[in-house]
Amino acid sequence: MSGSRRRIGEQLTARQQEVILLVAQGLSNKEIARRLNISEGTVKIHLHTIYHHLGLRNRTALTAFVHGGRAD
């Protein structure tokens, strides 16, 4: 398991991990909300929490982090 994936698994819930994978696939907040049957507001809250826990600033940094690139 890569360091990035291990770090994600240790700090985030299963739902937050789902959100990360969908962001990394290029889905918008609206698309993620529909796919997970949650509100866009809930997606935004998940993303805020994810960014905080992983020390990232935005979805571009999150996508790079997931794909093994530089996170900042």
N, CA, C and O atoms as a GROMACS GRO file, in nm:
protein
  288
    1MET      N    1   0.085  -0.119   0.000
    1MET     CA    2   0.000   0.000   0.000
    1MET      C    3   0.088   0.123   0.000
    1MET      O    4   0.182   0.132   0.079
    2SER      N    5   0.060   0.219  -0.087
    2SER     CA    6   0.143   0.339  -0.094
    2SER      C    7   0.125   0.423   0.031
    2SER      O    8   0.026   0.410   0.102
    3GLY      N    9   0.221   0.510   0.058
    3GLY     CA   10   0.214   0.598   0.173
    3GLY      C   11   0.090   0.687   0.169
    3GLY      O   12   0.028   0.709   0.273
    4SER      N   13   0.055   0.737   0.051
    4SER     CA   14  -0.062   0.822   0.037
    4SER      C   15  -0.189   0.747   0.074
    4SER      O   16  -0.273   0.798   0.149
    5ARG      N   17  -0.204   0.628   0.022
    5ARG     CA   18  -0.325   0.550   0.050
    5ARG      C   19  -0.332   0.509   0.197
    5ARG      O   20  -0.439   0.510   0.257
    6ARG      N   21  -0.219   0.475   0.255
    6ARG     CA   22  -0.216   0.438   0.397
    6ARG      C   23  -0.258   0.558   0.480
    6ARG      O   24  -0.337   0.545   0.574
    7ARG      N   25  -0.204   0.674   0.447
    7ARG     CA   26  -0.236   0.797   0.520
    7ARG      C   27  -0.386   0.828   0.510
    7ARG      O   28  -0.447   0.868   0.609
    8ILE      N   29  -0.444   0.812   0.394
    8ILE     CA   30  -0.587   0.835   0.376
    8ILE      C   31  -0.666   0.738   0.463
    8ILE      O   32  -0.759   0.779   0.534
    9GLY      N   33  -0.632   0.612   0.459
    9GLY     CA   34  -0.704   0.509   0.534
    9GLY      C   35  -0.698   0.529   0.683
    9GLY      O   36  -0.793   0.493   0.754
   10GLU      N   37  -0.591   0.584   0.733
   10GLU     CA   38  -0.575   0.604   0.877
   10GLU      C   39  -0.652   0.725   0.928
   10GLU      O   40  -0.694   0.726   1.044
   11GLN      N   41  -0.672   0.825   0.846
   11GLN     CA   42  -0.727   0.952   0.893
   11GLN      C   43  -0.872   0.977   0.856
   11GLN      O   44  -0.936   1.062   0.917
   12LEU      N   45  -0.924   0.907   0.758
   12LEU     CA   46  -1.055   0.941   0.705
   12LEU      C   47  -1.154   0.826   0.712
   12LEU      O   48  -1.117   0.709   0.714
   13THR      N   49  -1.282   0.863   0.715
   13THR     CA   50  -1.389   0.763   0.717
   13THR      C   51  -1.402   0.697   0.580
   13THR      O   52  -1.347   0.745   0.480
   14ALA      N   53  -1.475   0.589   0.576
   14ALA     CA   54  -1.501   0.520   0.449
   14ALA      C   55  -1.573   0.612   0.352
   14ALA      O   56  -1.542   0.612   0.232
   15ARG      N   57  -1.668   0.691   0.401
   15ARG     CA   58  -1.743   0.783   0.314
   15ARG      C   59  -1.650   0.890   0.258
   15ARG      O   60  -1.659   0.924   0.140
   16GLN      N   61  -1.563   0.943   0.341
   16GLN     CA   62  -1.469   1.044   0.293
   16GLN      C   63  -1.376   0.984   0.188
   16GLN      O   64  -1.339   1.052   0.092
   17GLN      N   65  -1.338   0.860   0.205
   17GLN     CA   66  -1.255   0.793   0.106
   17GLN      C   67  -1.331   0.777  -0.026
   17GLN      O   68  -1.272   0.789  -0.133
   18GLU      N   69  -1.460   0.750  -0.018
   18GLU     CA   70  -1.542   0.741  -0.140
   18GLU      C   71  -1.541   0.876  -0.213
   18GLU      O   72  -1.525   0.881  -0.334
   19VAL      N   73  -1.559   0.983  -0.136
   19VAL     CA   74  -1.560   1.117  -0.195
   19VAL      C   75  -1.426   1.144  -0.264
   19VAL      O   76  -1.423   1.198  -0.375
   20ILE      N   77  -1.318   1.109  -0.200
   20ILE     CA   78  -1.185   1.129  -0.258
   20ILE      C   79  -1.173   1.058  -0.393
   20ILE      O   80  -1.127   1.117  -0.491
   21LEU      N   81  -1.215   0.934  -0.398
   21LEU     CA   82  -1.204   0.859  -0.524
   21LEU      C   83  -1.287   0.922  -0.635
   21LEU      O   84  -1.245   0.925  -0.751
   22LEU      N   85  -1.404   0.973  -0.600
   22LEU     CA   86  -1.488   1.036  -0.702
   22LEU      C   87  -1.431   1.170  -0.747
   22LEU      O   88  -1.439   1.204  -0.865
   23VAL      N   89  -1.373   1.246  -0.655
   23VAL     CA   90  -1.304   1.371  -0.694
   23VAL      C   91  -1.189   1.338  -0.788
   23VAL      O   92  -1.170   1.405  -0.889
   24ALA      N   93  -1.113   1.235  -0.754
   24ALA     CA   94  -0.998   1.196  -0.836
   24ALA      C   95  -1.041   1.150  -0.976
   24ALA      O   96  -0.962   1.154  -1.070
   25GLN      N   97  -1.166   1.105  -0.989
   25GLN     CA   98  -1.220   1.066  -1.120
   25GLN      C   99  -1.271   1.186  -1.199
   25GLN      O  100  -1.312   1.173  -1.314
   26GLY      N  101  -1.268   1.305  -1.136
   26GLY     CA  102  -1.308   1.426  -1.205
   26GLY      C  103  -1.453   1.465  -1.188
   26GLY      O  104  -1.501   1.555  -1.258
   27LEU      N  105  -1.525   1.401  -1.098
   27LEU     CA  106  -1.665   1.434  -1.077
   27LEU      C  107  -1.680   1.565  -1.001
   27LEU      O  108  -1.598   1.599  -0.916
   28SER      N  109  -1.786   1.638  -1.033
   28SER     CA  110  -1.817   1.763  -0.963
   28SER      C  111  -1.885   1.730  -0.829
   28SER      O  112  -1.925   1.616  -0.805
   29ASN      N  113  -1.897   1.831  -0.744
   29ASN     CA  114  -1.968   1.809  -0.617
   29ASN      C  115  -2.110   1.761  -0.641
   29ASN      O  116  -2.160   1.674  -0.570
   30LYS      N  117  -2.175   1.819  -0.740
   30LYS     CA  118  -2.313   1.780  -0.772
   30LYS      C  119  -2.320   1.633  -0.815
   30LYS      O  120  -2.408   1.559  -0.772
   31GLU      N  121  -2.226   1.593  -0.900
   31GLU     CA  122  -2.223   1.453  -0.945
   31GLU      C  123  -2.192   1.358  -0.830
   31GLU      O  124  -2.251   1.249  -0.822
   32ILE      N  125  -2.102   1.397  -0.743
   32ILE     CA  126  -2.068   1.315  -0.627
   32ILE      C  127  -2.190   1.300  -0.537
   32ILE      O  128  -2.221   1.191  -0.490
   33ALA      N  129  -2.260   1.411  -0.514
   33ALA     CA  130  -2.380   1.409  -0.430
   33ALA      C  131  -2.484   1.313  -0.487
   33ALA      O  132  -2.543   1.233  -0.413
   34ARG      N  133  -2.506   1.320  -0.615
   34ARG     CA  134  -2.603   1.229  -0.679
   34ARG      C  135  -2.560   1.083  -0.666
   34ARG      O  136  -2.641   0.996  -0.633
   35ARG      N  137  -2.434   1.058  -0.693
   35ARG     CA  138  -2.383   0.921  -0.689
   35ARG      C  139  -2.394   0.861  -0.549
   35ARG      O  140  -2.426   0.743  -0.534
   36LEU      N  141  -2.367   0.942  -0.446
   36LEU     CA  142  -2.368   0.892  -0.308
   36LEU      C  143  -2.500   0.915  -0.236
   36LEU      O  144  -2.516   0.878  -0.120
   37ASN      N  145  -2.595   0.978  -0.306
   37ASN     CA  146  -2.726   1.006  -0.250
   37ASN      C  147  -2.716   1.091  -0.123
   37ASN      O  148  -2.778   1.062  -0.021
   38ILE      N  149  -2.635   1.198  -0.133
   38ILE     CA  150  -2.619   1.295  -0.025
   38ILE      C  151  -2.632   1.434  -0.085
   38ILE      O  152  -2.634   1.449  -0.208
   39SER      N  153  -2.641   1.537  -0.002
   39SER     CA  154  -2.654   1.672  -0.054
   39SER      C  155  -2.517   1.728  -0.096
   39SER      O  156  -2.413   1.680  -0.053
   40GLU      N  157  -2.522   1.830  -0.182
   40GLU     CA  158  -2.397   1.896  -0.222
   40GLU      C  159  -2.330   1.957  -0.100
   40GLU      O  160  -2.207   1.959  -0.091
   41GLY      N  161  -2.408   2.007  -0.006
   41GLY     CA  162  -2.353   2.064   0.116
   41GLY      C  163  -2.273   1.961   0.195
   41GLY      O  164  -2.169   1.992   0.252
   42THR      N  165  -2.324   1.838   0.198
   42THR     CA  166  -2.252   1.732   0.268
   42THR      C  167  -2.122   1.699   0.197
   42THR      O  168  -2.021   1.672   0.262
   43VAL      N  169  -2.122   1.702   0.066
   43VAL     CA  170  -1.999   1.680  -0.010
   43VAL      C  171  -1.897   1.788   0.027
   43VAL      O  172  -1.780   1.758   0.049
   44LYS      N  173  -1.942   1.912   0.032
   44LYS     CA  174  -1.852   2.023   0.066
   44LYS      C  175  -1.794   2.006   0.206
   44LYS      O  176  -1.676   2.032   0.228
   45ILE      N  177  -1.877   1.962   0.300
   45ILE     CA  178  -1.827   1.938   0.436
   45ILE      C  179  -1.723   1.827   0.436
   45ILE      O  180  -1.618   1.840   0.500
   46HIS      N  181  -1.752   1.719   0.364
   46HIS     CA  182  -1.653   1.611   0.354
   46HIS      C  183  -1.522   1.663   0.296
   46HIS      O  184  -1.414   1.631   0.347
   47LEU      N  185  -1.530   1.741   0.190
   47LEU     CA  186  -1.408   1.793   0.126
   47LEU      C  187  -1.331   1.884   0.221
   47LEU      O  188  -1.208   1.875   0.228
   48HIS      N  189  -1.400   1.969   0.293
   48HIS     CA  190  -1.332   2.056   0.389
   48HIS      C  191  -1.256   1.972   0.493
   48HIS      O  192  -1.141   2.002   0.525
   49THR      N  193  -1.321   1.869   0.544
   49THR     CA  194  -1.259   1.781   0.643
   49THR      C  195  -1.140   1.707   0.582
   49THR      O  196  -1.035   1.696   0.646
   50ILE      N  197  -1.156   1.659   0.461
   50ILE     CA  198  -1.048   1.587   0.391
   50ILE      C  199  -0.927   1.679   0.373
   50ILE      O  200  -0.814   1.641   0.404
   51TYR      N  201  -0.951   1.800   0.323
   51TYR     CA  202  -0.842   1.894   0.302
   51TYR      C  203  -0.769   1.921   0.434
   51TYR      O  204  -0.646   1.923   0.438
   52HIS      N  205  -0.845   1.941   0.540
   52HIS     CA  206  -0.786   1.969   0.671
   52HIS      C  207  -0.698   1.853   0.718
   52HIS      O  208  -0.582   1.873   0.756
   53HIS      N  209  -0.753   1.731   0.715
   53HIS     CA  210  -0.680   1.615   0.764
   53HIS      C  211  -0.555   1.584   0.682
   53HIS      O  212  -0.454   1.539   0.737
   54LEU      N  213  -0.562   1.608   0.553
   54LEU     CA  214  -0.448   1.576   0.467
   54LEU      C  215  -0.357   1.694   0.440
   54LEU      O  216  -0.254   1.680   0.374
   55GLY      N  217  -0.392   1.811   0.491
   55GLY     CA  218  -0.309   1.929   0.473
   55GLY      C  219  -0.307   1.979   0.330
   55GLY      O  220  -0.204   2.025   0.281
   56LEU      N  221  -0.421   1.970   0.263
   56LEU     CA  222  -0.432   2.011   0.124
   56LEU      C  223  -0.518   2.136   0.113
   56LEU      O  224  -0.593   2.169   0.205
   57ARG      N  225  -0.507   2.206   0.000
   57ARG     CA  226  -0.580   2.332  -0.017
   57ARG      C  227  -0.704   2.321  -0.105
   57ARG      O  228  -0.800   2.396  -0.087
   58ASN      N  229  -0.704   2.228  -0.201
   58ASN     CA  230  -0.814   2.223  -0.297
   58ASN      C  231  -0.821   2.086  -0.365
   58ASN      O  232  -0.739   1.998  -0.340
   59ARG      N  233  -0.921   2.071  -0.452
   59ARG     CA  234  -0.943   1.941  -0.516
   59ARG      C  235  -0.832   1.907  -0.615
   59ARG      O  236  -0.807   1.789  -0.640
   60THR      N  237  -0.766   2.007  -0.672
   60THR     CA  238  -0.653   1.979  -0.760
   60THR      C  239  -0.540   1.914  -0.681
   60THR      O  240  -0.481   1.816  -0.726
   61ALA      N  241  -0.511   1.969  -0.564
   61ALA     CA  242  -0.407   1.911  -0.478
   61ALA      C  243  -0.448   1.773  -0.431
   61ALA      O  244  -0.364   1.683  -0.420
   62LEU      N  245  -0.577   1.755  -0.402
   62LEU     CA  246  -0.627   1.624  -0.359
   62LEU      C  247  -0.610   1.521  -0.469
   62LEU      O  248  -0.566   1.409  -0.443
   63THR      N  249  -0.644   1.558  -0.592
   63THR     CA  250  -0.630   1.466  -0.705
   63THR      C  251  -0.483   1.429  -0.726
   63THR      O  252  -0.451   1.312  -0.749
   64ALA      N  253  -0.395   1.528  -0.718
   64ALA     CA  254  -0.252   1.499  -0.732
   64ALA      C  255  -0.204   1.407  -0.621
   64ALA      O  256  -0.125   1.316  -0.645
   65PHE      N  257  -0.252   1.430  -0.500
   65PHE     CA  258  -0.216   1.347  -0.385
   65PHE      C  259  -0.258   1.202  -0.409
   65PHE      O  260  -0.180   1.110  -0.385
   66VAL      N  261  -0.380   1.182  -0.455
   66VAL     CA  262  -0.431   1.048  -0.479
   66VAL      C  263  -0.353   0.977  -0.589
   66VAL      O  264  -0.326   0.857  -0.580
   67HIS      N  265  -0.316   1.051  -0.692
   67HIS     CA  266  -0.244   0.992  -0.804
   67HIS      C  267  -0.093   0.988  -0.784
   67HIS      O  268  -0.017   0.959  -0.876
   68GLY      N  269  -0.050   1.019  -0.661
   68GLY     CA  270   0.091   1.006  -0.628
   68GLY      C  271   0.176   1.125  -0.663
   68GLY      O  272   0.299   1.119  -0.654
   69GLY      N  273   0.112   1.235  -0.704
   69GLY     CA  274   0.188   1.355  -0.736
   69GLY      C  275   0.210   1.440  -0.613
   69GLY      O  276   0.180   1.400  -0.501
   70ARG      N  277   0.262   1.555  -0.635
   70ARG     CA  278   0.286   1.649  -0.526
   70ARG      C  279   0.154   1.701  -0.472
   70ARG      O  280   0.063   1.731  -0.549
   71ALA      N  281   0.143   1.712  -0.341
   71ALA     CA  282   0.017   1.748  -0.277
   71ALA      C  283  -0.001   1.896  -0.254
   71ALA      O  284  -0.110   1.936  -0.212
   72ASP      N  285   0.098   1.980  -0.277
   72ASP     CA  286   0.081   2.122  -0.249
   72ASP      C  287   0.115   2.208  -0.368
   72ASP      O  288   0.106   2.331  -0.360
   0.00000   0.00000   0.00000
